[in-house]
């Protein structure tokens, strides 16, 4: 949902300037006797080792400040404790915290991490080793198997370049490096590690980086990265201080050995909720690159994962924070939404027109148009009457379709004595709202006007939330899942702006919505000039190609004013170290950092977790509402462990070709973050799309986990039936997607069971091929499907690299022909409009739905087909996980194992779920050079087969094989 609009910003600025600064915008300050911060870490003495002792699982080290306190950006903490724990053979825990434990740490009832193994032998057989020196204290991590290799993480001063170093990023003095001591203050913590020069680093998000999925570390013409961890409501900024809706301080580093031509990956995770800057830099003339953590609170709590493959790093991270939730089968269908379906009839019309166009639609959504007065848990009595909504959702259910509404984070307050709004009244009775430091309610401002925000630390909040969901569901909206938006959380004013305000004057006028005078949606994709060709967005008009070089400039959204709050000394709202927050003041466009929770903590310490805590409460609420059924959630703001509760969409993107490309790196990031069910707003959200962009994007998104078309109010309609070419491309892409549903389902079962990433960067599967380390215009679905989308306008070919360095046979998905691919270089592929290149890796085996239907349920009831792509030696292998598609595990399930060798395929079932549909067709690619003399199925000769010499393809059709029983197919 678009939250930063130019007109709204102007309106809110007027509101902010028209009132006096609230006293609740103030924070605590240094007292008169305190010495202010020096703003210089070069004077910080570091720490020395005092007593240390061995423990059952590792080591405990006591540290004391090594000299006079420097008070760089806060008050130095004299005594620290370092706990080192060997938790598994592949995971090492190093936790540096204040001995008195006054700094905030994440409670275990918010995130429960895996404790690891209670095995004292891990100290001597773990793949990772902890080393340290005493004065000043520093530590480094190595692989036990490679003691002489460069450390994986190294904080020793001698391993880092000499300081001081002027600003490494031009025009950003905060990237000056005054020194590399360990700094541990109440409001500033710093730790720095050396990295290999030009290291391959991935992760640290959420972010849209122009450098791509591989992060800019300040080499090869890059300037480096400042990744800020501070959840903010910003419509998908590119390189805007590198932060977005969620915070994920986990990175994967992939190291390639030029001598052995082999690679190994490892991971580093900082477990903390404090706002932070994480710098990836390479100072001029430095022999090393570096990563530096700068936190405004919390502790230095690190986990190290040894991999050694990229997939293993991701799985080890999932084992720690929790693996992804199980997705219902219907969630893999096509979803449709927009901000601007004005009533239930217009919403129903989309369902009808999609079916008339024979474009499968699984889930219909509504944005805030659904609400009465823009209030959560309501339906508008005029445009979305409760009885009509019940009837509409009943129609969807009868047709095996589903419905999802939006749920914003903020809850409206009562504006006068005659106002009735049960969620606010009930929440006030149960005392579930966030408060100001003096205990009064914290009033922000969002779409419905002045609002309150649930306090997830309060004891009654989860019960209140579940009750509100239940009431809403039973009253009018029998939803199948929920869409959580604005949960950074977003607020349109600074501080508790409703305190002492005229509450009746708070509603944001709808005249500031997109499409109204002064805020018209006029932008189009690169290459389309609406001033010449009009608003249609068509590829051709009167037979003339509309693509040109005079595209309109991208819209620039103005920042809001910072307000008039005084900021003397050190205070909660403005820590002395200023994070690289693109909005400036930390409380801009969100809840103020001094807002208070029931537990006594302030928002500054827990801000980044707000979305996670809402996701957890909503997931558990849906389990109560629909016992035994898998909850389906899509959420905007995420944090480590969010994947246990929700999926994610990539936010308020823009209808530009560049954003379609950037969506790939977003999907890849969230595989690493253990939130694999992710996707972009297909065809773009902000601005107008056009026919060509929507055509290509509908194809691309069919190969990402979450597949939804969504756009902004008053923009050009972009439902896939609007253009014939888009409709044709969509039908083709969705048919392929639905046929692959058993493959998708198995990939996500493996994600939930093992943490394996369903979508993979090419180097995940081919880690020893350096030419793949920066590839992010292609991706793999699982290990076996290579997707090469068109990401540029007005082209009919696309360049893509085929991994394997000539050792892998790649076959075209559609024709089954072997690709004549260049080795370690791009190959140019035909890509006419409506076609997306998909290629099959040799050695793979797919169970497919032979007759993709309009809905997932109808598709699942149809027969299966088998597609096997044999390697040169005849090998192929695959597994298929099957269950009822909706029950919360543990539930009955069966795994099929498919194995092939030259002239033979075997299928075996293991489990207690009865597979209903039968196997009707088997296709084998690379089956033989010449036609077989005979085909035998389960010991009986078969005559219903054909062989194609050009593709070496054997097709056995007309089958009706029970997949619960052993199946053997032989040919000679």
TITI-301046 format. One record per residue (C-alpha): residue in three letters; x, y, z. Coordinates in steps of 0.05 Angstrom, whole numbers, plus 5000, padded with zeros to 4 digits. Layout:
ALAXYZ ...
END
This chain:
UNK500050005000 UNK502950664979 UNK504451075041 UNK508951645020 UNK505052094974 UNK507252794956 UNK500453104970 UNK499652735036 UNK506652965056 UNK504653685044 UNK498253605084 UNK501853275143 UNK507253795141 UNK502054335150 UNK499153945209 UNK506053875240 UNK507854605232 UNK501054845257 UNK501854545326 UNK507054615380 UNK512054045390 UNK509253515437 UNK512853405501 UNK512752675482 UNK517652815426 UNK522952945478 UNK527752415504 UNK532452345562 UNK538652785559 UNK545452805591 UNK545153135659 UNK548953785672 UNK554453385705 UNK555552925646 UNK560753035593 UNK557853045524 UNK559752535471 UNK566552615438 UNK564052355371 UNK570952035361 UNK572451295371 UNK579951395362 UNK580351555437 UNK576750915457 UNK581550445494 UNK578349785478 UNK578049235530 UNK582848755563 UNK581748045586 UNK580747935660 UNK578947235686 UNK576746705636 UNK574445995646 UNK572645385605 UNK565345175604 UNK561944535583 UNK560444825514 UNK565945335505 UNK569045925543 UNK567046515586 UNK571647135584 UNK571047745629 UNK573148405598 UNK574749075631 UNK575549755598 UNK582849835580 UNK583450575596 UNK579751215606 UNK572551225580 UNK572051565513 UNK564551695512 UNK564651715436 UNK557051685429 UNK554751475498 UNK557151225565 UNK562550695563 UNK560750055599 UNK566549835643 UNK565449085648 UNK563548605592 UNK562647855587 UNK564247435527 UNK560746765522 UNK563346285469 UNK559045685454 UNK560245115405 UNK552944965392 UNK553344475334 UNK558844205289 UNK557144775241 UNK555045345287 UNK559145775335 UNK556046295382 UNK560046895407 UNK556047365452 UNK559148005479 UNK554548345530 UNK554848805589 UNK556148405652 UNK550548745690 UNK545648575634 UNK542449255630 UNK542649305555 UNK536449065518 UNK536548365489 UNK531048015451 UNK526547615498 UNK525946865485 UNK518346915482 UNK519147365421 UNK524446955385 UNK526346275411 UNK532946065381 UNK535145345375 UNK539745205434 UNK544144725396 UNK547244095424 UNK549443995495 UNK555843625473 UNK562543805505 UNK566243455448 UNK564144005401 UNK569744435429 UNK574643985394 UNK570843745333 UNK566744345311 UNK568344585241 UNK569445285270 UNK574545515320 UNK574646135365 UNK581246485379 UNK582647115418 UNK588147565443 UNK588047925510 UNK590648645505 UNK586848935472 UNK581648395467 UNK580248165396 UNK577847515367 UNK577947145302 UNK574246535274 UNK577546005230 UNK575745335201 UNK578744755239 UNK580144405173 UNK583845015146 UNK587745315204 UNK592445705159 UNK587146005114 UNK584746715123 UNK580046765182 UNK572646785168 UNK571847365217 UNK577647765245 UNK577348365292 UNK584848425306 UNK587649115294 UNK593648835256 UNK588848515206 UNK585549185191 UNK588249795154 UNK591650355193 UNK587250925216 UNK584851475214 UNK581851395145 UNK578051975113 UNK570951865089 UNK570951255045 UNK564251415012 UNK564652104979 UNK560352645012 UNK558952215072 UNK563352405130 UNK560251865173 UNK564151355132 UNK570651625160 UNK574251085200 UNK577551395261 UNK579550735291 UNK577650005300 UNK577349885376 UNK571749485407 UNK566850015432 UNK561249825479 UNK557250425504 UNK549950475525 UNK548150815459 UNK553850615413 UNK557149945400 UNK562449825346 UNK565849205321 UNK570049135257 UNK572448525219 UNK577148465161 UNK574548145097 UNK578447895036 UNK579348444985 UNK573248464939 UNK569547944981 UNK563247624954 UNK558047835005 UNK550547715000 UNK544847885047 UNK544148465097 UNK537348735080 UNK531948885064 UNK534849285006 UNK534349474933 UNK541549554912 UNK543749794844 UNK549949374853 UNK545548744851 UNK544748134895 UNK552348134907 UNK553548724953 UNK557949314935 UNK564149264979 UNK567849864951 UNK572049534897 UNK571549474821 UNK568850184815 UNK563850124873 UNK563650604932 UNK561750104985 UNK555349995024 UNK552150295086 UNK546549825104 UNK542050125156 UNK537749675200 UNK531750115216 UNK524949895190 UNK521750455150 UNK515750565106 UNK518950775041 UNK516550574972 UNK522250134949 UNK528050634948 UNK534150444907 UNK540750574944 UNK537251054991 UNK541650915051 UNK540450185035 UNK534650035080 UNK527349875070 UNK521449545105 UNK525148995143 UNK531748875180 UNK535948255169 UNK543148295196 UNK545347635165 UNK550447565110 UNK553446995069 UNK560547055045 UNK562846604988 UNK570346504980 UNK573646234918 UNK580645944920 UNK584346104856 UNK589345544869 UNK584544974882 UNK578845274840 UNK574145084896 UNK569545524939 UNK566845515009 UNK561345945040 UNK560146155111 UNK555046595146 UNK555047135200 UNK548847345238 UNK548147905288 UNK542347755335 UNK539648415359 UNK533948895348 UNK537549555357 UNK538050045300 UNK544749985266 UNK549150165207 UNK553149595176 UNK558749845132 UNK561949445076 UNK568049845053 UNK574849805022 UNK579150405042 UNK583850674988 UNK590250264980 UNK587849775033 UNK589949045024 UNK583348835055 UNK576049005054 UNK572149055119 UNK565449015152 UNK563849465210 UNK557849425257 UNK555350075289 UNK549449975337 UNK545550485378 UNK543849975432 UNK543449245450 UNK549348765451 UNK554248445403 UNK551147755397 UNK553947365338 UNK552746685306 UNK557546395255 UNK555545845206 UNK560845425171 UNK556845205110 UNK561045025070 UNK556045095013 UNK551345685004 UNK545345225014 UNK548244945078 UNK549345655106 UNK542045815093 UNK539745165124 UNK544145275186 UNK541145975195 UNK534245675190 UNK535945155242 UNK537645725290 UNK531946225279 UNK526545745256 UNK524745465189 UNK519245735144 UNK511945615157 UNK508245095115 UNK504445415058 UNK497545165037 UNK497444894966 UNK492645434943 UNK497645974961 UNK501745784900 UNK496046004854 UNK495346684820 UNK493047264864 UNK489747914840 UNK488948574877 UNK489049324869 UNK488049944910 UNK481850214876 UNK476649674871 UNK471250134895 UNK465949644916 UNK464248914920 UNK461148914850 UNK467549174818 UNK471548654857 UNK466848104834 UNK467448364763 UNK474848204763 UNK473347484783 UNK468247424726 UNK472647744674 UNK478647314692 UNK474446684683 UNK471646944618 UNK478747044593 UNK480546354619 UNK486346634660 UNK486746234725 UNK485146634787 UNK486146294855 UNK485646874905 UNK481947544902 UNK484348104947 UNK481848784970 UNK485949384993 UNK483549925042 UNK477650074996 UNK474249515035 UNK474249895101 UNK469050345132 UNK472451015145 UNK479050675130 UNK478650285196 UNK481449585208 UNK476649005219 UNK470849355182 UNK467249345116 UNK464149965086 UNK456549905093 UNK455350245027 UNK460549964980 UNK462249305015 UNK455949115055 UNK456848535101 UNK451448105070 UNK454148215000 UNK461248065023 UNK458847415053 UNK455447234988 UNK461447414946 UNK466347024988 UNK461446444988 UNK461646454912 UNK469246424912 UNK469245844961 UNK464245454919 UNK468945534860 UNK475045304900 UNK477646024903 UNK479746444961 UNK479347154990 UNK484547575027 UNK483448285056 UNK488548785079 UNK489848915153 UNK493649545171 UNK497849615234 UNK494550225266 UNK487650225298 UNK483150835294 UNK480851185357 UNK473951455373 UNK473152165347 UNK466952375387 UNK461952125438 UNK457351835386 UNK462751455350 UNK462450695355 UNK468450265339 UNK469049625378 UNK476349445364 UNK478750095395 UNK473950055454 UNK475649325468 UNK483049455462 UNK482550035511 UNK478849595560 UNK484349065555 UNK489949595558 UNK493449365495 UNK495850025464 UNK502850315464 UNK503750915510 UNK507651545520 UNK513051575574 UNK508051875623 UNK503151305613 UNK498151665569 UNK496051345503 UNK500751445444 UNK496751735386 UNK499851695317 UNK496651855250 UNK495251385193 UNK489751305140 UNK483651355186 UNK486451955224 UNK489151925295 UNK490751215314 UNK493550765368 UNK498350195359 UNK497949495390 UNK503349375442 UNK505448655429 UNK509048635497 UNK502448735535 UNK499448105564 UNK492648175531 UNK494548395461 UNK494747715427 UNK488047525456 UNK485148195434 UNK487848105364 UNK485047405358 UNK478247645382 UNK478248215331 UNK480047735275 UNK474547255296 UNK469247805301 UNK471148065232 UNK471047375201 UNK464347185229 UNK461147865216 UNK462747955142 UNK469647735118 UNK470746985119 UNK477947065097 UNK482646505076 UNK488846905096 UNK491047605113 UNK495348155085 UNK499148545139 UNK501149235115 UNK504149875145 UNK507349475201 UNK514149795208 UNK509750095239 UNK508150695196 UNK505551355224 UNK504551985184 UNK506552475238 UNK512352545286 UNK511152375359 UNK504552285394 UNK501352815350 UNK494352645375 UNK495952835446 UNK491953455461 UNK489653515389 UNK482653615362 UNK481152895348 UNK475253035302 UNK479753385251 UNK484752835240 UNK482152425181 UNK486652475120 UNK482252735064 UNK481252245007 UNK482652824959 UNK489952674972 UNK489351964946 UNK492751784880 UNK488652004820 UNK485752624852 UNK487553334828 UNK494653494848 UNK496552754854 UNK495052454786 UNK498551814766 UNK502152014702 UNK508551604702 UNK509751024653 UNK515350514642 UNK521850694608 UNK520750774534 UNK513350954535 UNK511551684525 UNK504251814544 UNK504652534518 UNK505552244448 UNK501751594451 UNK496351724502 UNK494551334565 UNK493350634537 UNK500250344548 UNK499349914486 UNK505449634450 UNK502749874383 UNK497650404365 UNK494850404294 UNK500349924275 UNK506050364301 UNK510850144356 UNK510150604416 UNK516950444446 UNK521651044443 UNK527251394481 UNK523151954512 UNK520651634575 UNK518052064632 UNK522752174691 UNK521651754753 UNK517452084807 UNK521252394864 UNK517752364932 UNK519152934979 UNK521352815049 UNK517053055106 UNK519453605152 UNK522853355215 UNK518453755261 UNK520354235318 UNK522353745372 UNK528353965413 UNK534053475413 UNK539153685466 UNK544653215488 UNK543552475487 UNK536352265481 UNK532251665462 UNK529451985400 UNK536152205372 UNK541951785395 UNK548652155388 UNK550751685333 UNK546151865275 UNK544151255236 UNK543951325160 UNK536451375163 UNK534051645096 UNK528352005132 UNK533152345179 UNK529952365247 UNK528751645270 UNK521551775287 UNK519752055219 UNK514151655187 UNK513951155244 UNK512251095317 UNK516751535360 UNK522751195390 UNK520651395461 UNK513851065456 UNK513350575514 UNK511449845519 UNK508149465576 UNK514749145594 UNK517949825604 UNK522349805542 UNK522150385494 UNK520850335419 UNK528050515404 UNK530249825428 UNK524749415395 UNK522549815334 UNK525249315283 UNK521248745314 UNK514349065311 UNK512448715246 UNK515048045269 UNK510948075333 UNK504648255294 UNK506047675246 UNK506847185303 UNK500447415337 UNK496547395272 UNK499046705253 UNK497146425321 UNK490446775317 UNK488946455250 UNK490645775280 UNK485245895332 UNK480346145280 UNK481645565232 UNK484244985275 UNK488744505239 UNK489144935176 UNK495545265153 UNK495346015163 UNK496846435101 UNK499947115114 UNK503547615070 UNK506948175109 UNK511148785093 UNK515948895151 UNK520048295171 UNK525548095219 UNK529547455233 UNK524746875246 UNK518947225209 UNK518846645160 UNK516146185215 UNK509746595212 UNK508946935145 UNK510847045073 UNK512947725045 UNK511648164985 UNK517148644963 UNK513149264977 UNK510849874938 UNK515049794876 UNK514550204812 UNK512050014742 UNK518950064712 UNK523349554676 UNK528749684728 UNK524149464784 UNK522448824749 UNK529848664747 UNK530748874820 UNK525148404841 UNK529747814827 UNK534948034878 UNK529248154928 UNK526847434919 UNK533947174926 UNK535247584990 UNK529147295025 UNK531446585010 UNK537546745053 UNK533047075105 UNK528946435112 UNK522646775086 UNK522446415019 UNK515046535002 UNK516147204970 UNK514547594907 UNK513748274877 UNK507548674857 UNK507248404786 UNK506948934731 UNK508849454785 UNK504849814839 UNK506350554832 UNK505350914766 UNK502350634702 UNK504749994671 UNK504449854597 UNK502849254555 UNK509949014542 UNK512349084614 UNK506248734642 UNK507048174590 UNK514148034611 UNK512848124685 UNK506947644687 UNK511647124657 UNK517347264706 UNK512947244768 UNK510046574748 UNK516846294769 UNK517246644836 UNK513946364898 UNK508646894912 UNK505047104848 UNK500547714854 UNK498648284807 UNK497348924847 UNK497249654829 UNK495550344856 UNK489050714857 UNK487351084791 UNK493350804753 UNK492250454687 UNK488549804699 UNK493349224693 UNK489248594705 UNK492148074657 UNK485848044614 UNK486548784595 UNK491248654535 UNK490748044490 UNK498247934489 UNK498547964565 UNK492747484571 UNK496146984524 UNK502747044560 UNK499346964628 UNK495446344607 UNK501846014582 UNK505946204643 UNK500546004694 UNK499545334658 UNK506945184666 UNK506745414739 UNK500744974756 UNK503644374720 UNK509844464765 UNK505844504829 UNK508443844856 UNK515544114846 UNK513944774880 UNK510444414936 UNK516343954947 UNK521244534947 UNK517244885002 UNK516444235042 UNK524044195041 UNK524444925063 UNK519844775122 UNK523344125140 UNK530544315126 UNK531045055111 UNK533044935039 UNK532045534993 UNK526745414938 UNK529545974894 UNK537045974883 UNK542346424854 UNK546246044802 UNK552446004845 UNK548445654900 UNK548345034856 UNK554945164819 UNK559345454874 UNK566045364838 UNK564445784777 UNK566646514790 UNK562946764728 UNK556446634765 UNK557947004830 UNK554747654806 UNK549147364762 UNK542347614785 UNK538547694720 UNK537346944720 UNK535646454775 UNK534145734790 UNK527645454815 UNK530344894859 UNK536444564830 UNK533444374763 UNK529844954728 UNK533745544700 UNK529646174687 UNK532246714639 UNK527047274635 UNK527047874588 UNK528448484631 UNK529049024577 UNK523849334531 UNK523249274456 UNK527548644448 UNK526247954421 UNK532447604448 UNK535647524516 UNK542647354538 UNK543746834592 UNK549246404619 UNK548545644626 UNK552045394689 UNK556244764690 UNK562044994645 UNK559944504591 UNK558943914638 UNK551443984644 UNK546243854590 UNK540844384589 UNK534344254552 UNK528944754532 UNK522644664574 UNK517944754516 UNK521444384459 UNK525843914499 UNK531644064452 UNK538744094479 UNK541544794482 UNK548044934444 UNK550745374500 UNK557145754504 UNK561745544560 UNK562246044618 UNK559546594573 UNK552746864553 UNK548646524500 UNK543446924461 UNK536546604463 UNK530346764423 UNK525147104467 UNK519247374428 UNK513947734467 UNK509947234507 UNK515746744515 UNK520046654577 UNK526146194571 UNK526145614619 UNK531145044616 UNK531544364649 UNK537944114681 UNK540143414665 UNK539442884719 UNK532743164741 UNK525942844750 UNK519343214757 UNK512442974776 UNK507643444740 UNK500243564737 UNK498443314668 UNK492243754661 UNK493144434695 UNK486144704710 UNK483145364730 UNK484245284805 UNK489444934847 UNK484244454876 UNK481744244807 UNK488944174784 UNK490743734843 UNK484943264827 UNK487443134757 UNK492442604734 UNK499942644741 UNK505442624688 UNK512742464696 UNK518442844662 UNK525442564668 UNK531642904638 UNK537142384639 UNK544442574643 UNK549442294593 UNK550341674636 UNK542841574644 UNK542541834715 UNK536542234740 UNK533642314809 UNK527942694843 UNK523442674903 UNK516242904911 UNK512843084976 UNK505242984977 UNK499943115030 UNK492943425032 UNK495544125019 UNK492344475079 UNK493344115146 UNK498444355195 UNK504043835202 UNK505043335229 UNK499943045181 UNK499542445135 UNK504542505079 UNK508142095026 UNK514742194992 UNK515741914922 UNK522841764901 UNK524241754826 UNK530841454802 UNK533341314732 UNK539040964698 UNK540140774626 UNK533940434601 UNK530240444668 UNK525940874714 UNK523640674783 UNK518541024828 UNK517640844901 UNK512741124952 UNK514141185027 UNK509041465075 UNK501941435101 UNK498441925053 UNK494441584998 UNK495841894931 UNK489241924893 UNK490742164822 UNK494341664777 UNK500441724732 UNK497941794660 UNK504241974621 UNK511741894625 UNK516742304584 UNK524142134584 UNK529142624553 UNK535842334533 UNK532741634534 UNK536841354476 UNK540341534411 UNK535741074372 UNK528640834380 UNK527740294434 UNK525839604411 UNK521039514469 UNK518039884529 UNK515939494590 UNK511539784645 UNK511139394710 UNK513238764674 UNK508238834617 UNK509939044546 UNK507039724528 UNK505139944458 UNK502740654472 UNK509540984466 UNK512941434415 UNK520241624406 UNK523142264376 UNK530342184352 UNK531842934348 UNK530443044422 UNK532042324444 UNK525142354475 UNK521141744496 UNK513741874512 UNK509441324543 UNK502141544546 UNK495441244561 UNK497740994629 UNK493740944694 UNK499040764746 UNK497840764821 UNK503341194852 UNK502340854920 UNK505340214890 UNK512240084861 UNK512840294788 UNK518240044740 UNK519040264668 UNK524339924624 UNK526440024552 UNK531739714508 
END
